[in-house]
C-alpha cells in the first residue's frame, strides 16, 4: 500500500474517532499515534491533512453542503463525510496533490470503508467540486 494511501486511511480513522468521541482533534490524533509505529512520512502527511481540515473546517463543510443537493451534512454517513473532507482538503488547499489522484483515492477509500452507494456518491460530489474549482480559477 502506498504511503499517502495509508496516511489517508489514518486521517479517516482519526476524523471518525474525533466525530464519535467528540474529543478535540489534536487529542484524538495524539492518542491515535501513541498506539502506532508510524513512518515519519506517513505521519507527516496524515498530520498535513488533519491540520488542513482543522484550519478550514467551516469552509470545507460548507463546500460539502453546497455540493449535496437536498442533504444536510449531518445526514451523511460519517465515513462518506470524512472521505469528502479529506479529498476537499487536497483538492482546494493542497495544490501539489493532483486532483485526479485525490478523487481516485477517495473513491478507493469509499469502496473499502463506505456503503454500497458510497463510491458513486463520493465520485459525483467530488467531480462537481472539482469542476466548480476549475471554473473559479
Secondary structure, 3 states (H helix, E strand, C coil): CCHHHHHHHHHHHHHHHHHHHCCCHHHHHHHHHHCCCCCHHHHHHHHHHHHHHHHHHHHHHHHHHHHCCCCCHHHCCHHHHHHHHHHHHHHHHCCCCCHHHHHHHHHHHHHHHCCCCHHHHHHHHHHHHHHHHHHHC
